[in-house]
Amino acid sequence: MPKISIKLPSGEIIEGKAGERIVDVIPSRTGLVAKVGGKVVDLTSRIKEEWKVIEVLDFNSREGKETYWHTTAHVMAQAVKRLFPNAKLGIGPPIENGFYYDFDLGGYTFTEEDIAKIENEMSKIIKEDIPIERIEMSKEDAYQLFKKRGETYKLELLSEMPEETVTIYRQGEFVDLCRGPHLPST
């Protein structure tokens, strides 16, 4: 089985084999995300035989920052859902200098005290170091999942997507419709 070159942020080259997860081959906490043939992939992705070179990216890269912020948006959404279970999820992308997440609180507005509670819950979630799992599923299965959870905005997003297969990301009890990529854990 051919070895695949993996370039670390330091410039060092290591090797991996097809079938191994990138995160299991690289030194711990080396990078945030990887790039293969111009496409950004999760570090939990399994190495494919056709991949020639994998570049591991850290926070010094645009893609690393975006992945970090995107995962942080999901951590924030998970914290909000824990504290405000009836909150409806909108979208939560990375932006130029950070991230945001849209929530529908049914007319309620977060207070300063709520923000502090959300920040504390985010810290707890990060300390829990919850694995983040990428799951591909049919659009219909995703529709049923989000319908069961009462996530009407996710149903709307799904209805606008042309793809028949979509990806969701799961971290513990939290699930979101998302293309990714994300960090390996919270």
C-alpha atoms as a printed R data frame, in Angstrom:
    type eleno elety resid chain resno       x      y      z
1   ATOM     1    CA   MET     A     1   0.000  0.000  0.000
2   ATOM     2    CA   PRO     A     2   1.542  3.333 -1.031
3   ATOM     3    CA   LYS     A     3   2.463  5.887  1.591
4   ATOM     4    CA   ILE     A     4   0.799  9.300  1.405
5   ATOM     5    CA   SER     A     5   2.848 12.413  2.215
6   ATOM     6    CA   ILE     A     6   1.471 14.649  4.958
7   ATOM     7    CA   LYS     A     7   2.942 18.137  5.233
8   ATOM     8    CA   LEU     A     8   2.660 19.585  8.737
9   ATOM     9    CA   PRO     A     9   2.368 23.335  9.429
10  ATOM    10    CA   SER     A    10   6.047 23.301 10.506
11  ATOM    11    CA   GLY     A    11   7.023 22.137  7.010
12  ATOM    12    CA   GLU     A    12   7.948 18.649  8.236
13  ATOM    13    CA   ILE     A    13   6.755 15.788  6.024
14  ATOM    14    CA   ILE     A    14   5.425 12.589  7.581
15  ATOM    15    CA   GLU     A    15   3.719  9.620  5.960
16  ATOM    16    CA   GLY     A    16   0.343  7.996  6.347
17  ATOM    17    CA   LYS     A    17  -1.437  5.039  4.776
18  ATOM    18    CA   ALA     A    18  -4.803  4.783  3.077
19  ATOM    19    CA   GLY     A    19  -7.538  4.034  5.602
20  ATOM    20    CA   GLU     A    20  -5.865  5.818  8.508
21  ATOM    21    CA   ARG     A    21  -7.499  8.930  9.920
22  ATOM    22    CA   ILE     A    22  -5.346 12.025  9.438
23  ATOM    23    CA   VAL     A    23  -5.774 12.977 13.115
24  ATOM    24    CA   ASP     A    24  -4.366  9.581 14.176
25  ATOM    25    CA   VAL     A    25  -1.212  9.988 12.063
26  ATOM    26    CA   ILE     A    26  -0.190 13.556 12.889
27  ATOM    27    CA   PRO     A    27   1.256 14.620 16.249
28  ATOM    28    CA   SER     A    28  -1.416 15.688 18.743
29  ATOM    29    CA   ARG     A    29  -2.715 19.269 18.385
30  ATOM    30    CA   THR     A    30  -0.602 19.860 15.253
31  ATOM    31    CA   GLY     A    31  -3.335 21.297 13.065
32  ATOM    32    CA   LEU     A    32  -6.992 22.187 12.761
33  ATOM    33    CA   VAL     A    33  -7.925 20.990  9.289
34  ATOM    34    CA   ALA     A    34  -6.326 19.476  6.175
35  ATOM    35    CA   LYS     A    35  -6.251 20.353  2.497
36  ATOM    36    CA   VAL     A    36  -6.161 17.741 -0.257
37  ATOM    37    CA   GLY     A    37  -6.058 18.786 -3.902
38  ATOM    38    CA   GLY     A    38  -7.426 22.223 -3.053
39  ATOM    39    CA   LYS     A    39 -10.315 20.813 -0.972
40  ATOM    40    CA   VAL     A    40 -10.461 21.343  2.793
41  ATOM    41    CA   VAL     A    41 -11.296 18.199  4.797
42  ATOM    42    CA   ASP     A    42 -11.747 17.305  8.466
43  ATOM    43    CA   LEU     A    43  -8.734 15.861 10.283
44  ATOM    44    CA   THR     A    44 -10.971 12.888 11.125
45  ATOM    45    CA   SER     A    45 -11.149 12.056  7.393
46  ATOM    46    CA   ARG     A    46  -9.701  8.700  6.397
47  ATOM    47    CA   ILE     A    47  -6.748  8.931  4.031
48  ATOM    48    CA   LYS     A    48  -7.628  7.793  0.518
49  ATOM    49    CA   GLU     A    49  -5.227  5.944 -1.756
50  ATOM    50    CA   GLU     A    50  -5.687  8.489 -4.561
51  ATOM    51    CA   TRP     A    51  -4.592 11.381 -2.337
52  ATOM    52    CA   LYS     A    52  -1.041 12.384 -3.252
53  ATOM    53    CA   VAL     A    53  -0.263 15.028 -0.622
54  ATOM    54    CA   ILE     A    54  -2.164 16.118  2.468
55  ATOM    55    CA   GLU     A    55  -1.410 19.566  3.859
56  ATOM    56    CA   VAL     A    56  -2.257 20.056  7.538
57  ATOM    57    CA   LEU     A    57  -3.280 23.640  8.330
58  ATOM    58    CA   ASP     A    58  -3.229 25.519 11.622
59  ATOM    59    CA   PHE     A    59  -4.710 28.823 12.835
60  ATOM    60    CA   ASN     A    60  -2.148 30.769 10.776
61  ATOM    61    CA   SER     A    61  -4.017 29.788  7.599
62  ATOM    62    CA   ARG     A    62  -7.334 31.222  6.415
63  ATOM    63    CA   GLU     A    63  -8.827 27.717  6.293
64  ATOM    64    CA   GLY     A    64  -7.598 26.935  9.803
65  ATOM    65    CA   LYS     A    65  -9.158 30.114 11.197
66  ATOM    66    CA   GLU     A    66 -12.443 29.448  9.387
67  ATOM    67    CA   THR     A    67 -12.596 25.874 10.678
68  ATOM    68    CA   TYR     A    68 -11.817 26.978 14.245
69  ATOM    69    CA   TRP     A    69 -14.472 29.710 14.141
70  ATOM    70    CA   HIS     A    70 -17.016 27.426 12.468
71  ATOM    71    CA   THR     A    71 -16.557 24.808 15.185
72  ATOM    72    CA   THR     A    72 -16.818 27.535 17.826
73  ATOM    73    CA   ALA     A    73 -20.149 28.590 16.289
74  ATOM    74    CA   HIS     A    74 -21.382 25.001 16.722
75  ATOM    75    CA   VAL     A    75 -20.150 24.959 20.330
76  ATOM    76    CA   MET     A    76 -22.085 28.185 20.945
77  ATOM    77    CA   ALA     A    77 -25.218 26.717 19.333
78  ATOM    78    CA   GLN     A    78 -24.890 23.598 21.487
79  ATOM    79    CA   ALA     A    79 -24.586 25.786 24.596
80  ATOM    80    CA   VAL     A    80 -27.656 27.798 23.592
81  ATOM    81    CA   LYS     A    81 -29.680 24.605 22.977
82  ATOM    82    CA   ARG     A    82 -28.659 23.262 26.402
83  ATOM    83    CA   LEU     A    83 -29.736 26.472 28.125
84  ATOM    84    CA   PHE     A    84 -32.668 27.382 25.852
85  ATOM    85    CA   PRO     A    85 -34.006 24.034 24.529
86  ATOM    86    CA   ASN     A    86 -36.799 25.724 22.560
87  ATOM    87    CA   ALA     A    87 -34.402 27.950 20.597
88  ATOM    88    CA   LYS     A    88 -34.574 27.303 16.860
89  ATOM    89    CA   LEU     A    89 -31.294 27.120 14.950
90  ATOM    90    CA   GLY     A    90 -30.664 29.243 11.876
91  ATOM    91    CA   ILE     A    91 -27.178 29.261 10.365
92  ATOM    92    CA   GLY     A    92 -23.763 29.666 11.980
93  ATOM    93    CA   PRO     A    93 -20.933 30.299  9.526
94  ATOM    94    CA   PRO     A    94 -17.442 31.654 10.044
95  ATOM    95    CA   ILE     A    95 -17.014 35.237  8.860
96  ATOM    96    CA   GLU     A    96 -13.958 37.407  8.190
97  ATOM    97    CA   ASN     A    97 -12.937 37.919 11.814
98  ATOM    98    CA   GLY     A    98 -14.950 35.371 13.762
99  ATOM    99    CA   PHE     A    99 -18.383 33.784 13.552
100 ATOM   100    CA   TYR     A   100 -22.060 34.185 14.346
101 ATOM   101    CA   TYR     A   101 -25.103 31.983 14.761
102 ATOM   102    CA   ASP     A   102 -28.722 32.965 14.118
103 ATOM   103    CA   PHE     A   103 -31.230 31.844 16.747
104 ATOM   104    CA   ASP     A   104 -34.995 32.241 16.880
105 ATOM   105    CA   LEU     A   105 -35.936 32.614 20.530
106 ATOM   106    CA   GLY     A   106 -39.631 33.190 19.898
107 ATOM   107    CA   GLY     A   107 -39.439 36.911 20.613
108 ATOM   108    CA   TYR     A   108 -37.042 36.640 23.560
109 ATOM   109    CA   THR     A   109 -33.749 38.556 23.456
110 ATOM   110    CA   PHE     A   110 -30.604 37.368 25.231
111 ATOM   111    CA   THR     A   111 -29.667 39.431 28.289
112 ATOM   112    CA   GLU     A   112 -26.132 40.129 29.518
113 ATOM   113    CA   GLU     A   113 -26.729 37.448 32.154
114 ATOM   114    CA   ASP     A   114 -27.763 34.977 29.423
115 ATOM   115    CA   ILE     A   115 -24.588 35.759 27.460
116 ATOM   116    CA   ALA     A   116 -22.469 35.004 30.550
117 ATOM   117    CA   LYS     A   117 -24.329 31.697 31.043
118 ATOM   118    CA   ILE     A   118 -23.792 30.806 27.371
119 ATOM   119    CA   GLU     A   119 -20.060 31.564 27.671
120 ATOM   120    CA   ASN     A   120 -19.831 29.362 30.787
121 ATOM   121    CA   GLU     A   121 -21.680 26.535 29.049
122 ATOM   122    CA   MET     A   122 -19.360 26.867 26.045
123 ATOM   123    CA   SER     A   123 -16.376 26.470 28.385
124 ATOM   124    CA   LYS     A   124 -17.948 23.308 29.815
125 ATOM   125    CA   ILE     A   125 -18.533 21.886 26.328
126 ATOM   126    CA   ILE     A   126 -14.933 22.614 25.337
127 ATOM   127    CA   LYS     A   127 -13.666 20.917 28.519
128 ATOM   128    CA   GLU     A   128 -15.857 17.897 27.717
129 ATOM   129    CA   ASP     A   129 -13.749 17.491 24.537
130 ATOM   130    CA   ILE     A   130 -16.709 15.918 22.728
131 ATOM   131    CA   PRO     A   131 -15.786 14.126 19.475
132 ATOM   132    CA   ILE     A   132 -17.261 15.810 16.393
133 ATOM   133    CA   GLU     A   133 -18.592 13.340 13.841
134 ATOM   134    CA   ARG     A   134 -19.332 14.033 10.170
135 ATOM   135    CA   ILE     A   135 -22.282 11.974  8.925
136 ATOM   136    CA   GLU     A   136 -23.507 11.709  5.340
137 ATOM   137    CA   MET     A   137 -27.184 10.884  4.924
138 ATOM   138    CA   SER     A   138 -29.984 11.212  2.438
139 ATOM   139    CA   LYS     A   139 -31.760 14.527  2.346
140 ATOM   140    CA   GLU     A   140 -34.962 12.705  3.335
141 ATOM   141    CA   ASP     A   141 -33.335 11.173  6.438
142 ATOM   142    CA   ALA     A   142 -31.955 14.592  7.404
143 ATOM   143    CA   TYR     A   143 -35.411 16.098  6.880
144 ATOM   144    CA   GLN     A   144 -36.946 13.525  9.242
145 ATOM   145    CA   LEU     A   145 -34.193 14.092 11.821
146 ATOM   146    CA   PHE     A   146 -34.669 17.861 11.914
147 ATOM   147    CA   LYS     A   147 -38.470 17.553 11.745
148 ATOM   148    CA   LYS     A   148 -38.367 15.338 14.852
149 ATOM   149    CA   ARG     A   149 -36.200 17.975 16.568
150 ATOM   150    CA   GLY     A   150 -38.555 20.797 15.563
151 ATOM   151    CA   GLU     A   151 -35.824 22.635 13.646
152 ATOM   152    CA   THR     A   152 -38.018 24.418 11.094
153 ATOM   153    CA   TYR     A   153 -35.207 26.576  9.692
154 ATOM   154    CA   LYS     A   154 -33.138 23.463  8.949
155 ATOM   155    CA   LEU     A   155 -36.145 22.019  7.091
156 ATOM   156    CA   GLU     A   156 -36.294 25.195  5.029
157 ATOM   157    CA   LEU     A   157 -32.573 24.962  4.224
158 ATOM   158    CA   LEU     A   158 -32.947 21.313  3.230
159 ATOM   159    CA   SER     A   159 -35.834 22.128  0.891
160 ATOM   160    CA   GLU     A   160 -33.570 24.595 -0.942
161 ATOM   161    CA   MET     A   161 -30.667 22.158 -1.361
162 ATOM   162    CA   PRO     A   162 -30.385 20.380 -4.726
163 ATOM   163    CA   GLU     A   163 -28.221 17.557 -3.336
164 ATOM   164    CA   GLU     A   164 -29.792 14.193 -2.516
165 ATOM   165    CA   THR     A   165 -27.045 13.433  0.014
166 ATOM   166    CA   VAL     A   166 -26.240 15.967  2.741
167 ATOM   167    CA   THR     A   167 -23.893 16.112  5.700
168 ATOM   168    CA   ILE     A   168 -24.646 16.702  9.317
169 ATOM   169    CA   TYR     A   169 -22.217 17.091 12.191
170 ATOM   170    CA   ARG     A   170 -22.893 15.539 15.585
171 ATOM   171    CA   GLN     A   171 -21.191 16.474 18.847
172 ATOM   172    CA   GLY     A   172 -22.832 14.701 21.745
173 ATOM   173    CA   GLU     A   173 -26.534 15.563 21.821
174 ATOM   174    CA   PHE     A   174 -26.078 18.433 19.353
175 ATOM   175    CA   VAL     A   175 -26.678 17.876 15.631
176 ATOM   176    CA   ASP     A   176 -26.448 20.439 12.840
177 ATOM   177    CA   LEU     A   177 -26.896 20.460  9.078
178 ATOM   178    CA   CYS     A   178 -23.484 21.486  7.810
179 ATOM   179    CA   ARG     A   179 -20.948 21.048  5.013
180 ATOM   180    CA   GLY     A   180 -18.034 21.467  7.434
181 ATOM   181    CA   PRO     A   181 -15.206 21.047  7.916
182 ATOM   182    CA   HIS     A   182 -14.829 20.980 11.701
183 ATOM   183    CA   LEU     A   183 -12.232 20.270 14.346
184 ATOM   184    CA   PRO     A   184 -11.992 16.659 15.593
185 ATOM   185    CA   SER     A   185 -13.549 17.576 18.949
186 ATOM   186    CA   THR     A   186 -14.950 20.460 20.942
